Amino acid sequence: MLALRPNCECCDRDLAFDSADARICTFECTFCADCVETRLGGACPNCGGNFSPRPIRPAALLAKFPASTERVFKPI
């Protein structure tokens, strides 16, 4: 199950569980679309992998499977 991290690791922008701007790599490193496109060149700075849009968890399942509240911030 994806952690659905609450922020961009690069700029610390908030990314809600249903954000269409969230991008993840295969290790769930989480970034906003703007950082992926303008700062990272489409490659994860942690693992070198590519990004995909983060899936959106149905709101009805959030009570049983909540999004993470742990923020990861590694400014580049």
PDB file of N, CA, C and O in Angstrom:
ATOM      1  N   MET A   1       0.844  -1.169   0.000  1.00  0.00           N
ATOM      2  CA  MET A   1       0.000   0.000   0.000  1.00  0.00           C
ATOM      3  C   MET A   1       0.895   1.239   0.000  1.00  0.00           C
ATOM      4  O   MET A   1       1.844   1.323   0.779  1.00  0.00           O
ATOM      5  N   LEU A   2       0.596   2.182  -0.859  1.00  0.00           N
ATOM      6  CA  LEU A   2       1.374   3.417  -0.944  1.00  0.00           C
ATOM      7  C   LEU A   2       1.198   4.267   0.312  1.00  0.00           C
ATOM      8  O   LEU A   2       0.119   4.319   0.902  1.00  0.00           O
ATOM      9  N   ALA A   3       2.278   4.928   0.704  1.00  0.00           N
ATOM     10  CA  ALA A   3       2.236   5.773   1.900  1.00  0.00           C
ATOM     11  C   ALA A   3       1.473   7.073   1.664  1.00  0.00           C
ATOM     12  O   ALA A   3       0.932   7.641   2.613  1.00  0.00           O
ATOM     13  N   LEU A   4       1.414   7.552   0.437  1.00  0.00           N
ATOM     14  CA  LEU A   4       0.785   8.839   0.107  1.00  0.00           C
ATOM     15  C   LEU A   4       1.386   9.960   0.966  1.00  0.00           C
ATOM     16  O   LEU A   4       0.694  10.598   1.759  1.00  0.00           O
ATOM     17  N   ARG A   5       2.670  10.174   0.787  1.00  0.00           N
ATOM     18  CA  ARG A   5       3.371  11.199   1.563  1.00  0.00           C
ATOM     19  C   ARG A   5       2.764  12.575   1.317  1.00  0.00           C
ATOM     20  O   ARG A   5       2.282  12.855   0.219  1.00  0.00           O
ATOM     21  N   PRO A   6       2.786  13.436   2.336  1.00  0.00           N
ATOM     22  CA  PRO A   6       2.033  14.692   2.277  1.00  0.00           C
ATOM     23  C   PRO A   6       2.737  15.886   1.638  1.00  0.00           C
ATOM     24  O   PRO A   6       2.177  16.982   1.609  1.00  0.00           O
ATOM     25  N   ASN A   7       3.969  15.695   1.120  1.00  0.00           N
ATOM     26  CA  ASN A   7       4.681  16.869   0.596  1.00  0.00           C
ATOM     27  C   ASN A   7       5.691  16.484  -0.471  1.00  0.00           C
ATOM     28  O   ASN A   7       6.041  15.316  -0.639  1.00  0.00           O
ATOM     29  N   CYS A   8       6.148  17.507  -1.186  1.00  0.00           N
ATOM     30  CA  CYS A   8       7.215  17.357  -2.173  1.00  0.00           C
ATOM     31  C   CYS A   8       8.545  17.337  -1.424  1.00  0.00           C
ATOM     32  O   CYS A   8       8.807  18.212  -0.599  1.00  0.00           O
ATOM     33  N   GLU A   9       9.375  16.354  -1.705  1.00  0.00           N
ATOM     34  CA  GLU A   9      10.674  16.246  -1.035  1.00  0.00           C
ATOM     35  C   GLU A   9      11.627  17.367  -1.423  1.00  0.00           C
ATOM     36  O   GLU A   9      12.585  17.643  -0.701  1.00  0.00           O
ATOM     37  N   CYS A  10      11.376  18.010  -2.544  1.00  0.00           N
ATOM     38  CA  CYS A  10      12.284  19.047  -3.044  1.00  0.00           C
ATOM     39  C   CYS A  10      11.915  20.442  -2.537  1.00  0.00           C
ATOM     40  O   CYS A  10      12.770  21.152  -2.008  1.00  0.00           O
ATOM     41  N   CYS A  11      10.659  20.837  -2.693  1.00  0.00           N
ATOM     42  CA  CYS A  11      10.256  22.211  -2.341  1.00  0.00           C
ATOM     43  C   CYS A  11       9.352  22.275  -1.105  1.00  0.00           C
ATOM     44  O   CYS A  11       9.007  23.368  -0.655  1.00  0.00           O
ATOM     45  N   ASP A  12       8.971  21.136  -0.558  1.00  0.00           N
ATOM     46  CA  ASP A  12       8.112  21.015   0.627  1.00  0.00           C
ATOM     47  C   ASP A  12       6.671  21.470   0.396  1.00  0.00           C
ATOM     48  O   ASP A  12       5.940  21.730   1.351  1.00  0.00           O
ATOM     49  N   ARG A  13       6.269  21.565  -0.856  1.00  0.00           N
ATOM     50  CA  ARG A  13       4.877  21.914  -1.177  1.00  0.00           C
ATOM     51  C   ARG A  13       3.948  20.826  -0.652  1.00  0.00           C
ATOM     52  O   ARG A  13       4.252  19.639  -0.766  1.00  0.00           O
ATOM     53  N   ASP A  14       2.825  21.222  -0.081  1.00  0.00           N
ATOM     54  CA  ASP A  14       1.821  20.269   0.377  1.00  0.00           C
ATOM     55  C   ASP A  14       1.216  19.530  -0.814  1.00  0.00           C
ATOM     56  O   ASP A  14       0.899  20.133  -1.839  1.00  0.00           O
ATOM     57  N   LEU A  15       1.061  18.215  -0.662  1.00  0.00           N
ATOM     58  CA  LEU A  15       0.432  17.383  -1.688  1.00  0.00           C
ATOM     59  C   LEU A  15      -0.644  16.542  -1.006  1.00  0.00           C
ATOM     60  O   LEU A  15      -0.342  15.544  -0.352  1.00  0.00           O
ATOM     61  N   ALA A  16      -1.878  16.946  -1.162  1.00  0.00           N
ATOM     62  CA  ALA A  16      -2.995  16.226  -0.552  1.00  0.00           C
ATOM     63  C   ALA A  16      -3.080  14.806  -1.112  1.00  0.00           C
ATOM     64  O   ALA A  16      -2.536  14.520  -2.179  1.00  0.00           O
ATOM     65  N   PHE A  17      -3.759  13.928  -0.396  1.00  0.00           N
ATOM     66  CA  PHE A  17      -3.883  12.529  -0.817  1.00  0.00           C
ATOM     67  C   PHE A  17      -4.463  12.396  -2.216  1.00  0.00           C
ATOM     68  O   PHE A  17      -4.201  11.415  -2.910  1.00  0.00           O
ATOM     69  N   ASP A  18      -5.254  13.388  -2.632  1.00  0.00           N
ATOM     70  CA  ASP A  18      -5.903  13.328  -3.944  1.00  0.00           C
ATOM     71  C   ASP A  18      -5.305  14.314  -4.948  1.00  0.00           C
ATOM     72  O   ASP A  18      -5.949  14.661  -5.939  1.00  0.00           O
ATOM     73  N   SER A  19      -4.087  14.762  -4.695  1.00  0.00           N
ATOM     74  CA  SER A  19      -3.449  15.737  -5.578  1.00  0.00           C
ATOM     75  C   SER A  19      -3.082  15.123  -6.930  1.00  0.00           C
ATOM     76  O   SER A  19      -2.429  14.082  -6.996  1.00  0.00           O
ATOM     77  N   ALA A  20      -3.502  15.770  -7.980  1.00  0.00           N
ATOM     78  CA  ALA A  20      -3.131  15.339  -9.335  1.00  0.00           C
ATOM     79  C   ALA A  20      -1.707  15.776  -9.670  1.00  0.00           C
ATOM     80  O   ALA A  20      -1.169  15.361 -10.696  1.00  0.00           O
ATOM     81  N   ASP A  21      -1.089  16.598  -8.834  1.00  0.00           N
ATOM     82  CA  ASP A  21       0.270  17.087  -9.071  1.00  0.00           C
ATOM     83  C   ASP A  21       1.336  16.229  -8.406  1.00  0.00           C
ATOM     84  O   ASP A  21       2.521  16.521  -8.566  1.00  0.00           O
ATOM     85  N   ALA A  22       0.974  15.193  -7.673  1.00  0.00           N
ATOM     86  CA  ALA A  22       1.953  14.343  -6.993  1.00  0.00           C
ATOM     87  C   ALA A  22       2.556  13.339  -7.971  1.00  0.00           C
ATOM     88  O   ALA A  22       1.851  12.739  -8.782  1.00  0.00           O
ATOM     89  N   ARG A  23       3.878  13.170  -7.878  1.00  0.00           N
ATOM     90  CA  ARG A  23       4.604  12.197  -8.694  1.00  0.00           C
ATOM     91  C   ARG A  23       5.424  11.312  -7.764  1.00  0.00           C
ATOM     92  O   ARG A  23       5.952  11.781  -6.756  1.00  0.00           O
ATOM     93  N   ILE A  24       5.527  10.019  -8.108  1.00  0.00           N
ATOM     94  CA  ILE A  24       6.313   9.091  -7.300  1.00  0.00           C
ATOM     95  C   ILE A  24       7.223   8.267  -8.200  1.00  0.00           C
ATOM     96  O   ILE A  24       6.950   8.070  -9.384  1.00  0.00           O
ATOM     97  N   CYS A  25       8.325   7.787  -7.597  1.00  0.00           N
ATOM     98  CA  CYS A  25       9.193   6.832  -8.282  1.00  0.00           C
ATOM     99  C   CYS A  25       8.875   5.441  -7.718  1.00  0.00           C
ATOM    100  O   CYS A  25       7.953   5.293  -6.916  1.00  0.00           O
ATOM    101  N   THR A  26       9.614   4.457  -8.123  1.00  0.00           N
ATOM    102  CA  THR A  26       9.349   3.092  -7.684  1.00  0.00           C
ATOM    103  C   THR A  26       9.571   2.890  -6.189  1.00  0.00           C
ATOM    104  O   THR A  26       9.044   1.936  -5.616  1.00  0.00           O
ATOM    105  N   PHE A  27      10.350   3.781  -5.537  1.00  0.00           N
ATOM    106  CA  PHE A  27      10.571   3.688  -4.103  1.00  0.00           C
ATOM    107  C   PHE A  27       9.654   4.628  -3.317  1.00  0.00           C
ATOM    108  O   PHE A  27       9.849   4.820  -2.117  1.00  0.00           O
ATOM    109  N   GLU A  28       8.664   5.212  -3.980  1.00  0.00           N
ATOM    110  CA  GLU A  28       7.694   6.130  -3.389  1.00  0.00           C
ATOM    111  C   GLU A  28       8.289   7.479  -2.998  1.00  0.00           C
ATOM    112  O   GLU A  28       7.687   8.216  -2.218  1.00  0.00           O
ATOM    113  N   CYS A  29       9.462   7.809  -3.531  1.00  0.00           N
ATOM    114  CA  CYS A  29       9.951   9.176  -3.347  1.00  0.00           C
ATOM    115  C   CYS A  29       8.879  10.061  -3.962  1.00  0.00           C
ATOM    116  O   CYS A  29       8.385   9.764  -5.049  1.00  0.00           O
ATOM    117  N   THR A  30       8.516  11.130  -3.291  1.00  0.00           N
ATOM    118  CA  THR A  30       7.364  11.921  -3.698  1.00  0.00           C
ATOM    119  C   THR A  30       7.766  13.360  -3.997  1.00  0.00           C
ATOM    120  O   THR A  30       8.421  14.017  -3.187  1.00  0.00           O
ATOM    121  N   PHE A  31       7.367  13.835  -5.163  1.00  0.00           N
ATOM    122  CA  PHE A  31       7.689  15.183  -5.607  1.00  0.00           C
ATOM    123  C   PHE A  31       6.476  15.780  -6.310  1.00  0.00           C
ATOM    124  O   PHE A  31       5.592  15.051  -6.762  1.00  0.00           O
ATOM    125  N   CYS A  32       6.436  17.105  -6.402  1.00  0.00           N
ATOM    126  CA  CYS A  32       5.363  17.757  -7.157  1.00  0.00           C
ATOM    127  C   CYS A  32       5.739  17.746  -8.638  1.00  0.00           C
ATOM    128  O   CYS A  32       6.912  17.634  -8.992  1.00  0.00           O
ATOM    129  N   ALA A  33       4.740  17.863  -9.483  1.00  0.00           N
ATOM    130  CA  ALA A  33       4.966  17.841 -10.927  1.00  0.00           C
ATOM    131  C   ALA A  33       5.912  18.962 -11.359  1.00  0.00           C
ATOM    132  O   ALA A  33       6.739  18.762 -12.249  1.00  0.00           O
ATOM    133  N   ASP A  34       5.799  20.131 -10.741  1.00  0.00           N
ATOM    134  CA  ASP A  34       6.653  21.259 -11.115  1.00  0.00           C
ATOM    135  C   ASP A  34       8.129  20.939 -10.870  1.00  0.00           C
ATOM    136  O   ASP A  34       8.960  21.192 -11.743  1.00  0.00           O
ATOM    137  N   CYS A  35       8.469  20.393  -9.710  1.00  0.00           N
ATOM    138  CA  CYS A  35       9.869  20.043  -9.418  1.00  0.00           C
ATOM    139  C   CYS A  35      10.363  18.941 -10.349  1.00  0.00           C
ATOM    140  O   CYS A  35      11.497  18.999 -10.825  1.00  0.00           O
ATOM    141  N   VAL A  36       9.530  17.944 -10.614  1.00  0.00           N
ATOM    142  CA  VAL A  36       9.923  16.854 -11.518  1.00  0.00           C
ATOM    143  C   VAL A  36      10.284  17.411 -12.890  1.00  0.00           C
ATOM    144  O   VAL A  36      11.277  16.998 -13.488  1.00  0.00           O
ATOM    145  N   GLU A  37       9.482  18.347 -13.389  1.00  0.00           N
ATOM    146  CA  GLU A  37       9.689  18.876 -14.736  1.00  0.00           C
ATOM    147  C   GLU A  37      10.771  19.950 -14.814  1.00  0.00           C
ATOM    148  O   GLU A  37      11.525  19.994 -15.786  1.00  0.00           O
ATOM    149  N   THR A  38      10.856  20.820 -13.800  1.00  0.00           N
ATOM    150  CA  THR A  38      11.763  21.967 -13.918  1.00  0.00           C
ATOM    151  C   THR A  38      13.089  21.801 -13.184  1.00  0.00           C
ATOM    152  O   THR A  38      14.092  22.378 -13.602  1.00  0.00           O
ATOM    153  N   ARG A  39      13.119  21.043 -12.121  1.00  0.00           N
ATOM    154  CA  ARG A  39      14.354  20.921 -11.335  1.00  0.00           C
ATOM    155  C   ARG A  39      15.026  19.559 -11.474  1.00  0.00           C
ATOM    156  O   ARG A  39      16.252  19.466 -11.422  1.00  0.00           O
ATOM    157  N   LEU A  40      14.244  18.515 -11.649  1.00  0.00           N
ATOM    158  CA  LEU A  40      14.798  17.166 -11.600  1.00  0.00           C
ATOM    159  C   LEU A  40      14.974  16.518 -12.965  1.00  0.00           C
ATOM    160  O   LEU A  40      15.575  15.448 -13.067  1.00  0.00           O
ATOM    161  N   GLY A  41      14.466  17.141 -13.999  1.00  0.00           N
ATOM    162  CA  GLY A  41      14.622  16.580 -15.344  1.00  0.00           C
ATOM    163  C   GLY A  41      14.003  15.204 -15.511  1.00  0.00           C
ATOM    164  O   GLY A  41      14.440  14.424 -16.357  1.00  0.00           O
ATOM    165  N   GLY A  42      12.988  14.899 -14.709  1.00  0.00           N
ATOM    166  CA  GLY A  42      12.274  13.639 -14.850  1.00  0.00           C
ATOM    167  C   GLY A  42      12.945  12.441 -14.198  1.00  0.00           C
ATOM    168  O   GLY A  42      12.452  11.320 -14.320  1.00  0.00           O
ATOM    169  N   ALA A  43      14.071  12.657 -13.502  1.00  0.00           N
ATOM    170  CA  ALA A  43      14.770  11.548 -12.838  1.00  0.00           C
ATOM    171  C   ALA A  43      14.808  11.777 -11.330  1.00  0.00           C
ATOM    172  O   ALA A  43      15.079  12.887 -10.872  1.00  0.00           O
ATOM    173  N   CYS A  44      14.538  10.733 -10.568  1.00  0.00           N
ATOM    174  CA  CYS A  44      14.552  10.833  -9.108  1.00  0.00           C
ATOM    175  C   CYS A  44      15.982  11.063  -8.620  1.00  0.00           C
ATOM    176  O   CYS A  44      16.883  10.310  -8.989  1.00  0.00           O
ATOM    177  N   PRO A  45      16.203  12.087  -7.802  1.00  0.00           N
ATOM    178  CA  PRO A  45      17.552  12.349  -7.305  1.00  0.00           C
ATOM    179  C   PRO A  45      18.018  11.320  -6.273  1.00  0.00           C
ATOM    180  O   PRO A  45      19.209  11.244  -5.973  1.00  0.00           O
ATOM    181  N   ASN A  46      17.102  10.541  -5.736  1.00  0.00           N
ATOM    182  CA  ASN A  46      17.451   9.539  -4.731  1.00  0.00           C
ATOM    183  C   ASN A  46      17.859   8.204  -5.349  1.00  0.00           C
ATOM    184  O   ASN A  46      18.816   7.574  -4.898  1.00  0.00           O
ATOM    185  N   CYS A  47      17.134   7.774  -6.380  1.00  0.00           N
ATOM    186  CA  CYS A  47      17.396   6.442  -6.944  1.00  0.00           C
ATOM    187  C   CYS A  47      17.704   6.454  -8.440  1.00  0.00           C
ATOM    188  O   CYS A  47      18.158   5.448  -8.985  1.00  0.00           O
ATOM    189  N   GLY A  48      17.460   7.586  -9.109  1.00  0.00           N
ATOM    190  CA  GLY A  48      17.718   7.676 -10.543  1.00  0.00           C
ATOM    191  C   GLY A  48      16.577   7.180 -11.408  1.00  0.00           C
ATOM    192  O   GLY A  48      16.661   7.228 -12.635  1.00  0.00           O
ATOM    193  N   GLY A  49      15.506   6.701 -10.781  1.00  0.00           N
ATOM    194  CA  GLY A  49      14.360   6.181 -11.533  1.00  0.00           C
ATOM    195  C   GLY A  49      13.486   7.286 -12.107  1.00  0.00           C
ATOM    196  O   GLY A  49      13.689   8.470 -11.841  1.00  0.00           O
ATOM    197  N   ASN A  50      12.513   6.868 -12.897  1.00  0.00           N
ATOM    198  CA  ASN A  50      11.571   7.827 -13.479  1.00  0.00           C
ATOM    199  C   ASN A  50      10.364   8.002 -12.562  1.00  0.00           C
ATOM    200  O   ASN A  50      10.257   7.350 -11.523  1.00  0.00           O
ATOM    201  N   PHE A  51       9.472   8.880 -12.958  1.00  0.00           N
ATOM    202  CA  PHE A  51       8.288   9.199 -12.154  1.00  0.00           C
ATOM    203  C   PHE A  51       7.006   8.842 -12.880  1.00  0.00           C
ATOM    204  O   PHE A  51       6.943   8.802 -14.108  1.00  0.00           O
ATOM    205  N   SER A  52       5.986   8.584 -12.074  1.00  0.00           N
ATOM    206  CA  SER A  52       4.629   8.366 -12.561  1.00  0.00           C
ATOM    207  C   SER A  52       3.691   9.192 -11.701  1.00  0.00           C
ATOM    208  O   SER A  52       4.010   9.499 -10.552  1.00  0.00           O
ATOM    209  N   PRO A  53       2.535   9.556 -12.246  1.00  0.00           N
ATOM    210  CA  PRO A  53       1.547  10.229 -11.397  1.00  0.00           C
ATOM    211  C   PRO A  53       1.175   9.299 -10.233  1.00  0.00           C
ATOM    212  O   PRO A  53       1.000   8.095 -10.424  1.00  0.00           O
ATOM    213  N   ARG A  54       1.058   9.864  -9.042  1.00  0.00           N
ATOM    214  CA  ARG A  54       0.697   9.054  -7.883  1.00  0.00           C
ATOM    215  C   ARG A  54      -0.781   8.701  -7.960  1.00  0.00           C
ATOM    216  O   ARG A  54      -1.609   9.583  -8.188  1.00  0.00           O
ATOM    217  N   PRO A  55      -1.133   7.425  -7.777  1.00  0.00           N
ATOM    218  CA  PRO A  55      -2.547   7.046  -7.779  1.00  0.00           C
ATOM    219  C   PRO A  55      -3.296   7.741  -6.649  1.00  0.00           C
ATOM    220  O   PRO A  55      -2.713   8.084  -5.620  1.00  0.00           O
ATOM    221  N   ILE A  56      -4.567   7.940  -6.850  1.00  0.00           N
ATOM    222  CA  ILE A  56      -5.410   8.586  -5.846  1.00  0.00           C
ATOM    223  C   ILE A  56      -6.211   7.513  -5.121  1.00  0.00           C
ATOM    224  O   ILE A  56      -6.963   6.757  -5.736  1.00  0.00           O
ATOM    225  N   ARG A  57      -6.037   7.459  -3.799  1.00  0.00           N
ATOM    226  CA  ARG A  57      -6.781   6.500  -2.983  1.00  0.00           C
ATOM    227  C   ARG A  57      -8.223   6.981  -2.860  1.00  0.00           C
ATOM    228  O   ARG A  57      -8.451   8.154  -2.563  1.00  0.00           O
ATOM    229  N   PRO A  58      -9.193   6.110  -3.081  1.00  0.00           N
ATOM    230  CA  PRO A  58     -10.591   6.514  -2.929  1.00  0.00           C
ATOM    231  C   PRO A  58     -10.852   7.052  -1.520  1.00  0.00           C
ATOM    232  O   PRO A  58     -10.407   6.469  -0.531  1.00  0.00           O
ATOM    233  N   ALA A  59     -11.564   8.150  -1.443  1.00  0.00           N
ATOM    234  CA  ALA A  59     -11.844   8.802  -0.160  1.00  0.00           C
ATOM    235  C   ALA A  59     -12.523   7.849   0.825  1.00  0.00           C
ATOM    236  O   ALA A  59     -12.314   7.962   2.033  1.00  0.00           O
ATOM    237  N   ALA A  60     -13.314   6.934   0.337  1.00  0.00           N
ATOM    238  CA  ALA A  60     -14.019   5.992   1.216  1.00  0.00           C
ATOM    239  C   ALA A  60     -13.053   5.052   1.945  1.00  0.00           C
ATOM    240  O   ALA A  60     -13.422   4.463   2.960  1.00  0.00           O
ATOM    241  N   LEU A  61     -11.836   4.906   1.447  1.00  0.00           N
ATOM    242  CA  LEU A  61     -10.871   4.000   2.078  1.00  0.00           C
ATOM    243  C   LEU A  61      -9.867   4.719   2.982  1.00  0.00           C
ATOM    244  O   LEU A  61      -9.042   4.070   3.625  1.00  0.00           O
ATOM    245  N   LEU A  62      -9.931   6.038   3.034  1.00  0.00           N
ATOM    246  CA  LEU A  62      -8.965   6.795   3.839  1.00  0.00           C
ATOM    247  C   LEU A  62      -9.078   6.550   5.332  1.00  0.00           C
ATOM    248  O   LEU A  62      -8.069   6.599   6.035  1.00  0.00           O
ATOM    249  N   ALA A  63     -10.258   6.290   5.831  1.00  0.00           N
ATOM    250  CA  ALA A  63     -10.410   6.036   7.264  1.00  0.00           C
ATOM    251  C   ALA A  63      -9.692   4.736   7.653  1.00  0.00           C
ATOM    252  O   ALA A  63      -9.039   4.672   8.694  1.00  0.00           O
ATOM    253  N   LYS A  64      -9.815   3.729   6.831  1.00  0.00           N
ATOM    254  CA  LYS A  64      -9.178   2.441   7.109  1.00  0.00           C
ATOM    255  C   LYS A  64      -7.696   2.444   6.732  1.00  0.00           C
ATOM    256  O   LYS A  64      -6.878   1.812   7.401  1.00  0.00           O
ATOM    257  N   PHE A  65      -7.355   3.157   5.659  1.00  0.00           N
ATOM    258  CA  PHE A  65      -5.986   3.222   5.154  1.00  0.00           C
ATOM    259  C   PHE A  65      -5.587   4.682   4.963  1.00  0.00           C
ATOM    260  O   PHE A  65      -5.560   5.169   3.832  1.00  0.00           O
ATOM    261  N   PRO A  66      -5.276   5.394   6.058  1.00  0.00           N
ATOM    262  CA  PRO A  66      -4.985   6.834   5.960  1.00  0.00           C
ATOM    263  C   PRO A  66      -3.673   7.130   5.242  1.00  0.00           C
ATOM    264  O   PRO A  66      -2.762   6.304   5.199  1.00  0.00           O
ATOM    265  N   ALA A  67      -3.609   8.326   4.687  1.00  0.00           N
ATOM    266  CA  ALA A  67      -2.380   8.811   4.063  1.00  0.00           C
ATOM    267  C   ALA A  67      -1.353   9.096   5.149  1.00  0.00           C
ATOM    268  O   ALA A  67      -1.713   9.367   6.295  1.00  0.00           O
ATOM    269  N   SER A  68      -0.088   9.037   4.795  1.00  0.00           N
ATOM    270  CA  SER A  68       0.988   9.310   5.737  1.00  0.00           C
ATOM    271  C   SER A  68       0.983  10.784   6.146  1.00  0.00           C
ATOM    272  O   SER A  68       0.574  11.651   5.374  1.00  0.00           O
ATOM    273  N   THR A  69       1.438  11.052   7.358  1.00  0.00           N
ATOM    274  CA  THR A  69       1.618  12.433   7.818  1.00  0.00           C
ATOM    275  C   THR A  69       3.107  12.757   7.960  1.00  0.00           C
ATOM    276  O   THR A  69       3.469  13.879   8.316  1.00  0.00           O
ATOM    277  N   GLU A  70       3.964  11.778   7.682  1.00  0.00           N
ATOM    278  CA  GLU A  70       5.412  11.965   7.801  1.00  0.00           C
ATOM    279  C   GLU A  70       5.949  12.741   6.600  1.00  0.00           C
ATOM    280  O   GLU A  70       5.843  12.300   5.456  1.00  0.00           O
ATOM    281  N   ARG A  71       6.521  13.897   6.888  1.00  0.00           N
ATOM    282  CA  ARG A  71       7.065  14.741   5.836  1.00  0.00           C
ATOM    283  C   ARG A  71       8.532  14.389   5.603  1.00  0.00           C
ATOM    284  O   ARG A  71       9.296  14.203   6.551  1.00  0.00           O
ATOM    285  N   VAL A  72       8.914  14.302   4.327  1.00  0.00           N
ATOM    286  CA  VAL A  72      10.303  14.097   3.933  1.00  0.00           C
ATOM    287  C   VAL A  72      10.707  15.329   3.142  1.00  0.00           C
ATOM    288  O   VAL A  72      10.041  15.692   2.172  1.00  0.00           O
ATOM    289  N   PHE A  73      11.797  15.976   3.551  1.00  0.00           N
ATOM    290  CA  PHE A  73      12.220  17.202   2.882  1.00  0.00           C
ATOM    291  C   PHE A  73      13.734  17.166   2.710  1.00  0.00           C
ATOM    292  O   PHE A  73      14.485  17.176   3.685  1.00  0.00           O
ATOM    293  N   LYS A  74      14.168  17.124   1.445  1.00  0.00           N
ATOM    294  CA  LYS A  74      15.591  17.099   1.098  1.00  0.00           C
ATOM    295  C   LYS A  74      15.807  18.132  -0.004  1.00  0.00           C
ATOM    296  O   LYS A  74      15.885  17.770  -1.178  1.00  0.00           O
ATOM    297  N   PRO A  75      15.905  19.406   0.354  1.00  0.00           N
ATOM    298  CA  PRO A  75      16.034  20.437  -0.689  1.00  0.00           C
ATOM    299  C   PRO A  75      17.249  20.188  -1.572  1.00  0.00           C
ATOM    300  O   PRO A  75      18.313  19.775  -1.109  1.00  0.00           O
ATOM    301  N   ILE A  76      17.056  20.450  -2.844  1.00  0.00           N
ATOM    302  CA  ILE A  76      18.130  20.229  -3.813  1.00  0.00           C
ATOM    303  C   ILE A  76      18.806  21.550  -4.150  1.00  0.00           C
ATOM    304  O   ILE A  76      19.740  21.579  -4.951  1.00  0.00           O
TER     305      ILE A  76
END
